[in-house]
Amino acid sequence: MQRTAIARGLVNDPEILLADEPTGNLDSENSDKIFDILRSLRSNGLTIIMITHNPDLAARANRTVHIKDGLVDTEG
């Protein structure tokens, strides 16, 4: 279902892809596959904004912004 959602998001060739918990409810193997798809899209020039509560997934991102109580807490 996540791959289908990504495909739907790409159908109009957007400049930015918003991914809200793209690996939610997936096991680690499938989470890795989804992240690899997103990384591939990023290497082809697509900007991706991903929201996740998964610290392992966030650690693999190029840039992270932590939000606490609706405000930017840390940036890295």
All heavy atoms as TSV, in Angstrom:
chain	resi	resn	atom	element	x	y	z
A	1	MET	N	N	0.821	-1.196	0.000
A	1	MET	CA	C	0.000	0.000	0.000
A	1	MET	C	C	0.863	1.257	0.000
A	1	MET	O	O	0.506	2.241	-0.636
A	1	MET	CB	C	-0.955	-0.010	1.187
A	1	MET	CG	C	-2.081	-1.013	1.008
A	1	MET	SD	S	-3.226	-1.171	2.392
A	1	MET	CE	C	-3.631	0.469	2.814
A	2	GLN	N	N	2.009	1.217	0.740
A	2	GLN	CA	C	2.876	2.384	0.779
A	2	GLN	C	C	3.465	2.674	-0.599
A	2	GLN	O	O	3.561	3.827	-1.010
A	2	GLN	CB	C	4.001	2.206	1.811
A	2	GLN	CG	C	3.609	2.612	3.200
A	2	GLN	CD	C	2.811	1.536	3.936
A	2	GLN	OE1	O	2.411	0.539	3.375
A	2	GLN	NE2	N	2.558	1.757	5.201
A	3	ARG	N	N	3.854	1.630	-1.327
A	3	ARG	CA	C	4.405	1.837	-2.669
A	3	ARG	C	C	3.348	2.430	-3.593
A	3	ARG	O	O	3.649	3.295	-4.418
A	3	ARG	CB	C	4.962	0.527	-3.235
A	3	ARG	CG	C	6.276	0.154	-2.583
A	3	ARG	CD	C	6.831	-1.081	-3.230
A	3	ARG	NE	N	6.281	-2.244	-2.565
A	3	ARG	CZ	C	6.986	-3.254	-2.119
A	3	ARG	NH1	N	8.283	-3.280	-2.295
A	3	ARG	NH2	N	6.413	-4.264	-1.517
A	4	THR	N	N	2.111	1.999	-3.439
A	4	THR	CA	C	1.020	2.553	-4.241
A	4	THR	C	C	0.811	4.023	-3.899
A	4	THR	O	O	0.596	4.851	-4.791
A	4	THR	CB	C	-0.282	1.761	-4.006
A	4	THR	OG1	O	-0.053	0.397	-4.330
A	4	THR	CG2	C	-1.418	2.306	-4.831
A	5	ALA	N	N	0.894	4.361	-2.627
A	5	ALA	CA	C	0.731	5.761	-2.212
A	5	ALA	C	C	1.853	6.623	-2.785
A	5	ALA	O	O	1.612	7.760	-3.221
A	5	ALA	CB	C	0.703	5.859	-0.692
A	6	ILE	N	N	3.066	6.106	-2.798
A	6	ILE	CA	C	4.186	6.846	-3.389
A	6	ILE	C	C	3.938	7.055	-4.884
A	6	ILE	O	O	4.121	8.145	-5.410
A	6	ILE	CB	C	5.525	6.121	-3.140
A	6	ILE	CG1	C	5.877	6.169	-1.642
A	6	ILE	CG2	C	6.643	6.751	-3.966
A	6	ILE	CD1	C	7.035	5.286	-1.255
A	7	ALA	N	N	3.493	6.011	-5.561
A	7	ALA	CA	C	3.205	6.108	-6.995
A	7	ALA	C	C	2.127	7.158	-7.265
A	7	ALA	O	O	2.247	7.960	-8.198
A	7	ALA	CB	C	2.779	4.752	-7.549
A	8	ARG	N	N	1.075	7.169	-6.449
A	8	ARG	CA	C	0.020	8.177	-6.602
A	8	ARG	C	C	0.581	9.581	-6.417
A	8	ARG	O	O	0.199	10.519	-7.103
A	8	ARG	CB	C	-1.101	7.956	-5.585
A	8	ARG	CG	C	-2.163	7.010	-6.038
A	8	ARG	CD	C	-3.422	7.090	-5.167
A	8	ARG	NE	N	-3.191	7.302	-3.751
A	8	ARG	CZ	C	-3.155	6.342	-2.831
A	8	ARG	NH1	N	-3.350	5.085	-3.156
A	8	ARG	NH2	N	-2.955	6.631	-1.557
A	9	GLY	N	N	1.501	9.720	-5.472
A	9	GLY	CA	C	2.105	11.026	-5.217
A	9	GLY	C	C	3.003	11.502	-6.344
A	9	GLY	O	O	3.241	12.696	-6.497
A	10	LEU	N	N	3.499	10.569	-7.145
A	10	LEU	CA	C	4.421	10.915	-8.230
A	10	LEU	C	C	3.749	11.098	-9.578
A	10	LEU	O	O	4.368	11.583	-10.525
A	10	LEU	CB	C	5.491	9.818	-8.356
A	10	LEU	CG	C	6.402	9.653	-7.155
A	10	LEU	CD1	C	7.272	8.423	-7.329
A	10	LEU	CD2	C	7.247	10.890	-6.964
A	11	VAL	N	N	2.490	10.738	-9.692
A	11	VAL	CA	C	1.809	10.694	-10.979
A	11	VAL	C	C	1.815	12.045	-11.704
A	11	VAL	O	O	1.896	12.089	-12.931
A	11	VAL	CB	C	0.384	10.118	-10.850
A	11	VAL	CG1	C	-0.590	11.103	-10.248
A	11	VAL	CG2	C	-0.113	9.612	-12.178
A	12	ASN	N	N	1.768	13.148	-10.996
A	12	ASN	CA	C	1.749	14.475	-11.625
A	12	ASN	C	C	3.126	15.123	-11.662
A	12	ASN	O	O	3.231	16.337	-11.863
A	12	ASN	CB	C	0.752	15.392	-10.911
A	12	ASN	CG	C	-0.674	14.972	-11.163
A	12	ASN	OD1	O	-1.017	14.575	-12.269
A	12	ASN	ND2	N	-1.498	15.034	-10.136
A	13	ASP	N	N	4.197	14.331	-11.464
A	13	ASP	CA	C	5.583	14.808	-11.528
A	13	ASP	C	C	5.806	16.035	-10.629
A	13	ASP	O	O	6.168	17.112	-11.100
A	13	ASP	CB	C	5.947	15.127	-12.984
A	13	ASP	CG	C	7.437	15.291	-13.169
A	13	ASP	OD1	O	8.213	14.676	-12.411
A	13	ASP	OD2	O	7.831	16.056	-14.070
A	14	PRO	N	N	5.595	15.871	-9.317
A	14	PRO	CA	C	5.719	17.011	-8.400
A	14	PRO	C	C	7.175	17.407	-8.178
A	14	PRO	O	O	8.105	16.628	-8.433
A	14	PRO	CB	C	5.122	16.461	-7.100
A	14	PRO	CG	C	5.484	15.012	-7.141
A	14	PRO	CD	C	5.326	14.627	-8.596
A	15	GLU	N	N	7.379	18.624	-7.694
A	15	GLU	CA	C	8.716	19.068	-7.304
A	15	GLU	C	C	9.036	18.613	-5.887
A	15	GLU	O	O	10.203	18.469	-5.527
A	15	GLU	CB	C	8.812	20.585	-7.400
A	15	GLU	CG	C	8.711	21.094	-8.826
A	15	GLU	CD	C	8.836	22.598	-8.899
A	15	GLU	OE1	O	9.475	23.205	-8.024
A	15	GLU	OE2	O	8.283	23.166	-9.850
A	16	ILE	N	N	7.995	18.422	-5.079
A	16	ILE	CA	C	8.156	18.016	-3.677
A	16	ILE	C	C	7.193	16.867	-3.399
A	16	ILE	O	O	6.033	16.916	-3.792
A	16	ILE	CB	C	7.847	19.186	-2.714
A	16	ILE	CG1	C	8.797	20.354	-2.958
A	16	ILE	CG2	C	7.930	18.733	-1.261
A	16	ILE	CD1	C	8.441	21.606	-2.189
A	17	LEU	N	N	7.693	15.853	-2.698
A	17	LEU	CA	C	6.851	14.737	-2.270
A	17	LEU	C	C	6.730	14.797	-0.750
A	17	LEU	O	O	7.753	14.815	-0.044
A	17	LEU	CB	C	7.464	13.397	-2.686
A	17	LEU	CG	C	6.700	12.141	-2.262
A	17	LEU	CD1	C	5.365	12.066	-3.011
A	17	LEU	CD2	C	7.529	10.901	-2.537
A	18	LEU	N	N	5.516	14.864	-0.242
A	18	LEU	CA	C	5.275	14.838	1.196
A	18	LEU	C	C	4.959	13.399	1.596
A	18	LEU	O	O	4.026	12.803	1.059
A	18	LEU	CB	C	4.106	15.753	1.564
A	18	LEU	CG	C	4.260	17.214	1.187
A	18	LEU	CD1	C	2.989	17.987	1.514
A	18	LEU	CD2	C	5.455	17.829	1.880
A	19	ALA	N	N	5.736	12.856	2.511
A	19	ALA	CA	C	5.570	11.464	2.937
A	19	ALA	C	C	5.312	11.443	4.441
A	19	ALA	O	O	6.226	11.611	5.244
A	19	ALA	CB	C	6.809	10.647	2.581
A	20	ASP	N	N	4.070	11.240	4.819
A	20	ASP	CA	C	3.673	11.220	6.228
A	20	ASP	C	C	3.683	9.777	6.718
A	20	ASP	O	O	2.829	8.980	6.341
A	20	ASP	CB	C	2.293	11.850	6.382
A	20	ASP	CG	C	1.852	11.961	7.826
A	20	ASP	OD1	O	2.688	11.738	8.727
A	20	ASP	OD2	O	0.675	12.276	8.055
A	21	GLU	N	N	4.659	9.443	7.543
A	21	GLU	CA	C	4.826	8.089	8.081
A	21	GLU	C	C	4.801	7.034	6.966
A	21	GLU	O	O	3.984	6.105	7.004
A	21	GLU	CB	C	3.753	7.780	9.131
A	21	GLU	CG	C	3.834	8.620	10.381
A	21	GLU	CD	C	5.002	8.262	11.295
A	21	GLU	OE1	O	5.700	7.252	11.053
A	21	GLU	OE2	O	5.218	8.990	12.262
A	22	PRO	N	N	5.693	7.142	5.975
A	22	PRO	CA	C	5.646	6.219	4.841
A	22	PRO	C	C	5.952	4.770	5.204
A	22	PRO	O	O	5.638	3.876	4.424
A	22	PRO	CB	C	6.708	6.772	3.887
A	22	PRO	CG	C	7.676	7.477	4.783
A	22	PRO	CD	C	6.823	8.066	5.878
A	23	THR	N	N	6.536	4.556	6.382
A	23	THR	CA	C	6.848	3.181	6.785
A	23	THR	C	C	6.015	2.727	7.969
A	23	THR	O	O	6.309	1.696	8.575
A	23	THR	CB	C	8.345	3.039	7.122
A	23	THR	OG1	O	8.653	3.898	8.220
A	23	THR	CG2	C	9.215	3.391	5.925
A	24	GLY	N	N	4.980	3.484	8.288
A	24	GLY	CA	C	4.109	3.114	9.408
A	24	GLY	C	C	3.525	1.722	9.208
A	24	GLY	O	O	3.135	1.346	8.112
A	25	ASN	N	N	3.494	0.933	10.250
A	25	ASN	CA	C	2.940	-0.422	10.258
A	25	ASN	C	C	3.681	-1.408	9.358
A	25	ASN	O	O	3.100	-2.412	8.939
A	25	ASN	CB	C	1.445	-0.408	9.885
A	25	ASN	CG	C	0.630	0.398	10.856
A	25	ASN	OD1	O	0.859	0.346	12.054
A	25	ASN	ND2	N	-0.314	1.150	10.350
A	26	LEU	N	N	4.941	-1.115	9.030
A	26	LEU	CA	C	5.729	-2.043	8.227
A	26	LEU	C	C	6.818	-2.677	9.085
A	26	LEU	O	O	7.322	-2.057	10.026
A	26	LEU	CB	C	6.403	-1.319	7.049
A	26	LEU	CG	C	5.507	-0.754	5.966
A	26	LEU	CD1	C	6.357	-0.065	4.910
A	26	LEU	CD2	C	4.662	-1.843	5.334
A	27	ASP	N	N	7.204	-3.886	8.723
A	27	ASP	CA	C	8.349	-4.498	9.395
A	27	ASP	C	C	9.625	-3.837	8.885
A	27	ASP	O	O	9.602	-3.043	7.941
A	27	ASP	CB	C	8.370	-6.013	9.163
A	27	ASP	CG	C	8.435	-6.397	7.695
A	27	ASP	OD1	O	9.051	-5.671	6.892
A	27	ASP	OD2	O	7.884	-7.449	7.341
A	28	SER	N	N	10.753	-4.135	9.515
A	28	SER	CA	C	12.002	-3.441	9.183
A	28	SER	C	C	12.458	-3.713	7.752
A	28	SER	O	O	12.991	-2.823	7.090
A	28	SER	CB	C	13.103	-3.806	10.181
A	28	SER	OG	O	13.337	-5.198	10.175
A	29	GLU	N	N	12.230	-4.903	7.240
A	29	GLU	CA	C	12.648	-5.223	5.868
A	29	GLU	C	C	11.889	-4.357	4.854
A	29	GLU	O	O	12.486	-3.770	3.946
A	29	GLU	CB	C	12.415	-6.699	5.566
A	29	GLU	CG	C	12.850	-7.098	4.174
A	29	GLU	CD	C	12.609	-8.575	3.875
A	29	GLU	OE1	O	12.428	-9.369	4.826
A	29	GLU	OE2	O	12.602	-8.923	2.686
A	30	ASN	N	N	10.578	-4.267	5.009
A	30	ASN	CA	C	9.783	-3.455	4.093
A	30	ASN	C	C	10.003	-1.961	4.319
A	30	ASN	O	O	9.942	-1.178	3.375
A	30	ASN	CB	C	8.303	-3.818	4.183
A	30	ASN	CG	C	8.026	-5.127	3.473
A	30	ASN	OD1	O	8.341	-5.280	2.302
A	30	ASN	ND2	N	7.467	-6.095	4.192
A	31	SER	N	N	10.284	-1.561	5.543
A	31	SER	CA	C	10.634	-0.166	5.819
A	31	SER	C	C	11.895	0.221	5.052
A	31	SER	O	O	11.975	1.296	4.467
A	31	SER	CB	C	10.855	0.060	7.313
A	31	SER	OG	O	9.651	-0.048	8.020
A	32	ASP	N	N	12.871	-0.675	5.056
A	32	ASP	CA	C	14.111	-0.427	4.311
A	32	ASP	C	C	13.842	-0.292	2.818
A	32	ASP	O	O	14.422	0.568	2.146
A	32	ASP	CB	C	15.130	-1.541	4.553
A	32	ASP	CG	C	15.712	-1.516	5.946
A	32	ASP	OD1	O	15.636	-0.468	6.626
A	32	ASP	OD2	O	16.277	-2.549	6.361
A	33	LYS	N	N	12.953	-1.110	2.290
A	33	LYS	CA	C	12.618	-1.040	0.863
A	33	LYS	C	C	11.977	0.299	0.520
A	33	LYS	O	O	12.317	0.917	-0.495
A	33	LYS	CB	C	11.689	-2.187	0.466
A	33	LYS	CG	C	12.369	-3.539	0.448
A	33	LYS	CD	C	11.381	-4.638	0.091
A	33	LYS	CE	C	12.054	-6.000	0.160
A	33	LYS	NZ	N	11.101	-7.083	-0.149
A	34	ILE	N	N	11.055	0.750	1.352
A	34	ILE	CA	C	10.396	2.035	1.113
A	34	ILE	C	C	11.411	3.171	1.205
A	34	ILE	O	O	11.436	4.077	0.372
A	34	ILE	CB	C	9.220	2.260	2.096
A	34	ILE	CG1	C	8.111	1.242	1.843
A	34	ILE	CG2	C	8.698	3.698	2.027
A	34	ILE	CD1	C	7.471	1.324	0.470
A	35	PHE	N	N	12.282	3.104	2.206
A	35	PHE	CA	C	13.296	4.152	2.344
A	35	PHE	C	C	14.229	4.155	1.137
A	35	PHE	O	O	14.616	5.218	0.648
A	35	PHE	CB	C	14.095	3.995	3.643
A	35	PHE	CG	C	14.946	5.197	3.928
A	35	PHE	CD1	C	14.393	6.317	4.527
A	35	PHE	CD2	C	16.281	5.224	3.575
A	35	PHE	CE1	C	15.165	7.445	4.776
A	35	PHE	CE2	C	17.064	6.339	3.820
A	35	PHE	CZ	C	16.500	7.455	4.423
A	36	ASP	N	N	14.577	2.987	0.625
A	36	ASP	CA	C	15.422	2.898	-0.571
A	36	ASP	C	C	14.736	3.538	-1.777
A	36	ASP	O	O	15.387	4.209	-2.584
A	36	ASP	CB	C	15.803	1.450	-0.875
A	36	ASP	CG	C	16.778	0.875	0.134
A	36	ASP	OD1	O	17.417	1.656	0.878
A	36	ASP	OD2	O	16.894	-0.370	0.187
A	37	ILE	N	N	13.430	3.345	-1.902
A	37	ILE	CA	C	12.672	3.988	-2.991
A	37	ILE	C	C	12.745	5.505	-2.830
A	37	ILE	O	O	13.020	6.231	-3.797
A	37	ILE	CB	C	11.204	3.510	-3.000
A	37	ILE	CG1	C	11.116	2.045	-3.437
A	37	ILE	CG2	C	10.342	4.403	-3.899
A	37	ILE	CD1	C	9.747	1.405	-3.233
A	38	LEU	N	N	12.520	5.992	-1.622
A	38	LEU	CA	C	12.567	7.434	-1.384
A	38	LEU	C	C	13.968	7.983	-1.645
A	38	LEU	O	O	14.123	9.053	-2.238
A	38	LEU	CB	C	12.117	7.755	0.045
A	38	LEU	CG	C	10.657	7.444	0.371
A	38	LEU	CD1	C	10.379	7.667	1.852
A	38	LEU	CD2	C	9.716	8.270	-0.491
A	39	ARG	N	N	14.986	7.264	-1.227
A	39	ARG	CA	C	16.369	7.701	-1.453
A	39	ARG	C	C	16.678	7.749	-2.950
A	39	ARG	O	O	17.342	8.659	-3.430
A	39	ARG	CB	C	17.341	6.787	-0.735
A	39	ARG	CG	C	18.777	7.287	-0.862
A	39	ARG	CD	C	19.638	6.695	0.175
A	39	ARG	NE	N	19.247	7.286	1.432
A	39	ARG	CZ	C	20.102	7.774	2.312
A	39	ARG	NH1	N	21.373	7.723	2.078
A	39	ARG	NH2	N	19.690	8.288	3.428
A	40	SER	N	N	16.185	6.785	-3.699
A	40	SER	CA	C	16.376	6.760	-5.149
A	40	SER	C	C	15.702	7.970	-5.798
A	40	SER	O	O	16.284	8.619	-6.683
A	40	SER	CB	C	15.820	5.466	-5.728
A	40	SER	OG	O	15.873	5.485	-7.131
A	41	LEU	N	N	14.493	8.271	-5.363
A	41	LEU	CA	C	13.792	9.442	-5.877
A	41	LEU	C	C	14.570	10.720	-5.549
A	41	LEU	O	O	14.687	11.628	-6.375
A	41	LEU	CB	C	12.377	9.523	-5.296
A	41	LEU	CG	C	11.417	8.424	-5.747
A	41	LEU	CD1	C	10.174	8.422	-4.873
A	41	LEU	CD2	C	11.064	8.601	-7.213
A	42	ARG	N	N	15.116	10.774	-4.345
A	42	ARG	CA	C	15.913	11.940	-3.916
A	42	ARG	C	C	17.161	12.080	-4.775
A	42	ARG	O	O	17.529	13.182	-5.183
A	42	ARG	CB	C	16.274	11.794	-2.435
A	42	ARG	CG	C	17.224	12.839	-1.904
A	42	ARG	CD	C	16.588	14.227	-1.931
A	42	ARG	NE	N	17.582	15.215	-1.586
A	42	ARG	CZ	C	18.070	16.117	-2.438
A	42	ARG	NH1	N	17.650	16.158	-3.681
A	42	ARG	NH2	N	18.960	16.998	-2.055
A	43	SER	N	N	17.818	10.975	-5.089
A	43	SER	CA	C	19.037	11.043	-5.900
A	43	SER	C	C	18.730	11.478	-7.326
A	43	SER	O	O	19.621	11.941	-8.042
A	43	SER	CB	C	19.777	9.703	-5.880
A	43	SER	OG	O	19.048	8.727	-6.579
A	44	ASN	N	N	17.468	11.356	-7.738
A	44	ASN	CA	C	17.038	11.828	-9.053
A	44	ASN	C	C	16.531	13.266	-9.013
A	44	ASN	O	O	15.945	13.739	-9.978
A	44	ASN	CB	C	15.970	10.903	-9.631
A	44	ASN	CG	C	16.546	9.576	-10.048
A	44	ASN	OD1	O	17.670	9.499	-10.527
A	44	ASN	ND2	N	15.792	8.510	-9.854
A	45	GLY	N	N	16.721	13.946	-7.878
A	45	GLY	CA	C	16.416	15.364	-7.792
A	45	GLY	C	C	15.101	15.747	-7.143
A	45	GLY	O	O	14.795	16.932	-7.045
A	46	LEU	N	N	14.323	14.775	-6.696
A	46	LEU	CA	C	13.042	15.092	-6.063
A	46	LEU	C	C	13.267	15.494	-4.604
A	46	LEU	O	O	13.995	14.827	-3.871
A	46	LEU	CB	C	12.108	13.877	-6.119
A	46	LEU	CG	C	10.715	14.060	-5.545
A	46	LEU	CD1	C	9.922	15.080	-6.355
A	46	LEU	CD2	C	9.977	12.730	-5.517
A	47	THR	N	N	12.651	16.584	-4.192
A	47	THR	CA	C	12.685	16.984	-2.786
A	47	THR	C	C	11.631	16.182	-2.045
A	47	THR	O	O	10.482	16.105	-2.478
A	47	THR	CB	C	12.397	18.489	-2.639
A	47	THR	OG1	O	13.421	19.213	-3.317
A	47	THR	CG2	C	12.346	18.906	-1.178
A	48	ILE	N	N	12.036	15.579	-0.929
A	48	ILE	CA	C	11.116	14.759	-0.143
A	48	ILE	C	C	11.073	15.298	1.280
A	48	ILE	O	O	12.112	15.472	1.913
A	48	ILE	CB	C	11.549	13.281	-0.135
A	48	ILE	CG1	C	11.552	12.744	-1.560
A	48	ILE	CG2	C	10.634	12.458	0.768
A	48	ILE	CD1	C	12.153	11.372	-1.700
A	49	ILE	N	N	9.877	15.567	1.751
A	49	ILE	CA	C	9.673	15.933	3.151
A	49	ILE	C	C	8.965	14.752	3.793
A	49	ILE	O	O	7.858	14.397	3.413
A	49	ILE	CB	C	8.842	17.221	3.283
A	49	ILE	CG1	C	9.580	18.376	2.616
A	49	ILE	CG2	C	8.548	17.512	4.754
A	49	ILE	CD1	C	8.790	19.662	2.553
A	50	MET	N	N	9.654	14.126	4.740
A	50	MET	CA	C	9.134	12.919	5.367
A	50	MET	C	C	8.889	13.177	6.850
A	50	MET	O	O	9.760	13.698	7.547
A	50	MET	CB	C	10.145	11.772	5.208
A	50	MET	CG	C	9.696	10.477	5.854
A	50	MET	SD	S	10.852	9.132	5.609
A	50	MET	CE	C	12.272	9.715	6.510
A	51	ILE	N	N	7.727	12.808	7.302
A	51	ILE	CA	C	7.392	12.891	8.713
A	51	ILE	C	C	7.457	11.466	9.261
A	51	ILE	O	O	6.870	10.550	8.695
A	51	ILE	CB	C	5.972	13.472	8.936
A	51	ILE	CG1	C	5.910	14.929	8.480
A	51	ILE	CG2	C	5.583	13.388	10.397
A	51	ILE	CD1	C	5.579	15.085	7.042
A	52	THR	N	N	8.198	11.294	10.354
A	52	THR	CA	C	8.298	9.964	10.942
A	52	THR	C	C	8.527	10.068	12.445
A	52	THR	O	O	9.105	11.038	12.931
A	52	THR	CB	C	9.427	9.143	10.284
A	52	THR	OG1	O	9.413	7.812	10.810
A	52	THR	CG2	C	10.794	9.751	10.524
A	53	HIS	N	N	8.058	9.044	13.148
A	53	HIS	CA	C	8.355	8.897	14.571
A	53	HIS	C	C	9.424	7.834	14.776
A	53	HIS	O	O	9.774	7.520	15.909
A	53	HIS	CB	C	7.079	8.511	15.345
A	53	HIS	CG	C	6.099	9.622	15.434
A	53	HIS	ND1	N	5.069	9.773	14.533
A	53	HIS	CD2	C	5.995	10.657	16.300
A	53	HIS	CE1	C	4.366	10.844	14.844
A	53	HIS	NE2	N	4.906	11.396	15.912
A	54	ASN	N	N	9.928	7.280	13.688
A	54	ASN	CA	C	10.923	6.221	13.738
A	54	ASN	C	C	12.325	6.832	13.773
A	54	ASN	O	O	12.812	7.340	12.760
A	54	ASN	CB	C	10.759	5.322	12.505
A	54	ASN	CG	C	11.717	4.161	12.471
A	54	ASN	OD1	O	12.810	4.228	12.999
A	54	ASN	ND2	N	11.311	3.102	11.810
A	55	PRO	N	N	13.006	6.797	14.926
A	55	PRO	CA	C	14.323	7.434	15.031
A	55	PRO	C	C	15.379	6.786	14.125
A	55	PRO	O	O	16.272	7.476	13.642
A	55	PRO	CB	C	14.688	7.291	16.507
A	55	PRO	CG	C	13.789	6.245	17.041
A	55	PRO	CD	C	12.577	6.198	16.179
A	56	ASP	N	N	15.273	5.493	13.875
A	56	ASP	CA	C	16.235	4.832	12.991
A	56	ASP	C	C	16.092	5.339	11.558
A	56	ASP	O	O	17.077	5.565	10.857
A	56	ASP	CB	C	16.051	3.310	13.015
A	56	ASP	CG	C	16.358	2.717	14.379
A	56	ASP	OD1	O	17.229	3.265	15.086
A	56	ASP	OD2	O	15.721	1.708	14.739
A	57	LEU	N	N	14.871	5.515	11.126
A	57	LEU	CA	C	14.609	6.028	9.790
A	57	LEU	C	C	15.048	7.490	9.687
A	57	LEU	O	O	15.695	7.887	8.713
A	57	LEU	CB	C	13.120	5.883	9.463
A	57	LEU	CG	C	12.701	6.125	8.031
A	57	LEU	CD1	C	13.371	5.132	7.097
A	57	LEU	CD2	C	11.195	6.007	7.911
A	58	ALA	N	N	14.726	8.289	10.676
A	58	ALA	CA	C	15.113	9.702	10.680
A	58	ALA	C	C	16.629	9.862	10.637
A	58	ALA	O	O	17.146	10.765	9.973
A	58	ALA	CB	C	14.536	10.404	11.903
A	59	ALA	N	N	17.340	8.971	11.304
A	59	ALA	CA	C	18.807	9.048	11.339
A	59	ALA	C	C	19.420	8.842	9.959
A	59	ALA	O	O	20.544	9.281	9.709
A	59	ALA	CB	C	19.351	8.020	12.328
A	60	ARG	N	N	18.695	8.213	9.058
A	60	ARG	CA	C	19.209	7.949	7.711
A	60	ARG	C	C	18.908	9.086	6.738
A	60	ARG	O	O	19.376	9.074	5.601
A	60	ARG	CB	C	18.618	6.653	7.182
A	60	ARG	CG	C	19.065	5.442	8.005
A	60	ARG	CD	C	18.309	4.186	7.687
A	60	ARG	NE	N	18.403	3.809	6.285
A	60	ARG	CZ	C	17.666	2.854	5.725
A	60	ARG	NH1	N	16.790	2.192	6.453
A	60	ARG	NH2	N	17.797	2.563	4.460
A	61	ALA	N	N	18.159	10.079	7.171
A	61	ALA	CA	C	17.784	11.200	6.297
A	61	ALA	C	C	18.956	12.161	6.132
A	61	ALA	O	O	19.862	12.218	6.971
A	61	ALA	CB	C	16.585	11.926	6.885
A	62	ASN	N	N	18.924	12.930	5.043
A	62	ASN	CA	C	19.971	13.924	4.792
A	62	ASN	C	C	19.915	15.066	5.799
A	62	ASN	O	O	20.937	15.642	6.150
A	62	ASN	CB	C	19.827	14.507	3.386
A	62	ASN	CG	C	20.122	13.496	2.305
A	62	ASN	OD1	O	19.981	12.303	2.509
A	62	ASN	ND2	N	20.516	13.978	1.150
A	63	ARG	N	N	18.720	15.401	6.218
A	63	ARG	CA	C	18.526	16.507	7.156
A	63	ARG	C	C	17.333	16.176	8.040
A	63	ARG	O	O	16.348	15.621	7.570
A	63	ARG	CB	C	18.248	17.787	6.367
A	63	ARG	CG	C	18.004	18.984	7.230
A	63	ARG	CD	C	17.805	20.224	6.380
A	63	ARG	NE	N	17.456	21.331	7.248
A	63	ARG	CZ	C	16.757	22.361	6.859
A	63	ARG	NH1	N	16.339	22.451	5.618
A	63	ARG	NH2	N	16.479	23.317	7.705
A	64	THR	N	N	17.423	16.535	9.299
A	64	THR	CA	C	16.300	16.302	10.209
A	64	THR	C	C	15.924	17.601	10.922
A	64	THR	O	O	16.785	18.427	11.220
A	64	THR	CB	C	16.615	15.232	11.274
A	64	THR	OG1	O	17.751	15.651	12.029
A	64	THR	CG2	C	16.890	13.883	10.648
A	65	VAL	N	N	14.647	17.741	11.155
A	65	VAL	CA	C	14.126	18.853	11.943
A	65	VAL	C	C	13.206	18.224	12.984
A	65	VAL	O	O	12.254	17.534	12.639
A	65	VAL	CB	C	13.333	19.853	11.068
A	65	VAL	CG1	C	12.722	20.944	11.927
A	65	VAL	CG2	C	14.216	20.440	9.980
A	66	HIS	N	N	13.518	18.436	14.245
A	66	HIS	CA	C	12.706	17.889	15.334
A	66	HIS	C	C	11.743	18.968	15.807
A	66	HIS	O	O	12.145	20.102	16.072
A	66	HIS	CB	C	13.593	17.428	16.492
A	66	HIS	CG	C	14.522	16.329	16.112
A	66	HIS	ND1	N	14.212	15.012	16.300
A	66	HIS	CD2	C	15.736	16.349	15.520
A	66	HIS	CE1	C	15.210	14.266	15.848
A	66	HIS	NE2	N	16.140	15.051	15.371
A	67	ILE	N	N	10.486	18.596	15.904
A	67	ILE	CA	C	9.451	19.539	16.343
A	67	ILE	C	C	8.898	19.072	17.688
A	67	ILE	O	O	8.580	17.907	17.867
A	67	ILE	CB	C	8.328	19.633	15.283
A	67	ILE	CG1	C	8.906	20.173	13.972
A	67	ILE	CG2	C	7.176	20.499	15.797
A	67	ILE	CD1	C	7.949	20.196	12.830
A	68	LYS	N	N	8.831	19.998	18.607
A	68	LYS	CA	C	8.305	19.705	19.945
A	68	LYS	C	C	7.312	20.790	20.305
A	68	LYS	O	O	7.622	21.982	20.208
A	68	LYS	CB	C	9.450	19.664	20.958
A	68	LYS	CG	C	9.000	19.318	22.356
A	68	LYS	CD	C	10.195	19.210	23.293
A	68	LYS	CE	C	9.739	18.842	24.680
A	68	LYS	NZ	N	10.893	18.738	25.591
A	69	ASP	N	N	6.128	20.385	20.696
A	69	ASP	CA	C	5.073	21.331	21.072
A	69	ASP	C	C	4.798	22.350	19.976
A	69	ASP	O	O	4.548	23.520	20.258
A	69	ASP	CB	C	5.401	22.022	22.396
A	69	ASP	CG	C	5.527	21.052	23.550
A	69	ASP	OD1	O	4.818	20.033	23.530
A	69	ASP	OD2	O	6.337	21.305	24.458
A	70	GLY	N	N	4.900	21.907	18.728
A	70	GLY	CA	C	4.582	22.768	17.583
A	70	GLY	C	C	5.680	23.721	17.157
A	70	GLY	O	O	5.493	24.527	16.256
A	71	LEU	N	N	6.846	23.645	17.810
A	71	LEU	CA	C	7.954	24.526	17.468
A	71	LEU	C	C	9.191	23.711	17.110
A	71	LEU	O	O	9.367	22.584	17.600
A	71	LEU	CB	C	8.283	25.439	18.662
A	71	LEU	CG	C	7.158	26.347	19.150
A	71	LEU	CD1	C	7.563	27.021	20.450
A	71	LEU	CD2	C	6.825	27.379	18.077
A	72	VAL	N	N	10.064	24.291	16.271
A	72	VAL	CA	C	11.307	23.609	15.922
A	72	VAL	C	C	12.147	23.511	17.189
A	72	VAL	O	O	12.439	24.511	17.837
A	72	VAL	CB	C	12.065	24.374	14.813
A	72	VAL	CG1	C	13.435	23.750	14.593
A	72	VAL	CG2	C	11.259	24.369	13.529
A	73	ASP	N	N	12.519	22.285	17.535
A	73	ASP	CA	C	13.304	22.029	18.738
A	73	ASP	C	C	14.777	21.960	18.382
A	73	ASP	O	O	15.597	22.634	18.997
A	73	ASP	CB	C	12.824	20.717	19.378
A	73	ASP	CG	C	13.483	20.430	20.703
A	73	ASP	OD1	O	13.667	21.363	21.495
A	73	ASP	OD2	O	13.825	19.250	20.934
A	74	THR	N	N	15.125	21.133	17.407
A	74	THR	CA	C	16.512	21.021	16.945
A	74	THR	C	C	16.524	20.807	15.444
A	74	THR	O	O	15.547	20.320	14.869
A	74	THR	CB	C	17.268	19.850	17.615
A	74	THR	OG1	O	16.577	18.640	17.305
A	74	THR	CG2	C	17.377	20.026	19.107
A	75	GLU	N	N	17.621	21.161	14.828
A	75	GLU	CA	C	17.806	20.956	13.395
A	75	GLU	C	C	19.160	20.338	13.188
A	75	GLU	O	O	20.119	20.640	13.860
A	75	GLU	CB	C	17.746	22.314	12.682
A	75	GLU	CG	C	16.747	22.355	11.574
A	75	GLU	CD	C	16.680	23.697	10.895
A	75	GLU	OE1	O	16.330	24.678	11.568
A	75	GLU	OE2	O	16.963	23.730	9.699
A	76	GLY	N	N	19.225	19.427	12.237
A	76	GLY	CA	C	20.513	18.798	11.978
A	76	GLY	C	C	20.636	18.272	10.596
A	76	GLY	O	O	19.801	18.221	9.792
